[in-house]
Amino acid sequence: MQTDQKIDYLELPAKDLKAVQSFYEKAFDWKFTSYGDEYIAFNDGTIDGGFYKSNLTSSTENGAALIVIYAINLEAILEKVKTNGGTIIKEIFLFPGGRRFQFHDPNGNELGVWSDK
């Protein structure tokens, strides 16, 4: 359900749509819908988004916003990310309010995972 003036949809670039779909399905249980060779949409259970065909990547080094996923068991998700083709770029670290790690997905997009546990 759309909510007025709230983030409703996220889009990220991906060189290999099949690889990115496989990664997020296995690591985070996201659901996907294909819209041809240039676009796939996802739902993570809360928010909708998509990946568009591009050689670009989303990275904080380039000034991109950091998308951060919540996890109850941070260590278990870190292992799922590594097992399914993600690359850890910042190991688990403390910050006010919790712990977090950051990773690149198989296409080089940077995301974070955090927990208050």
Summary of the structure (lengths in Angstrom):
residues: 117
radius of gyration: 14.0
end to end distance: 28.9
largest distance: 42.4
contacts: 319
relative contact order: 0.22
helix: 21%
strand: 40%
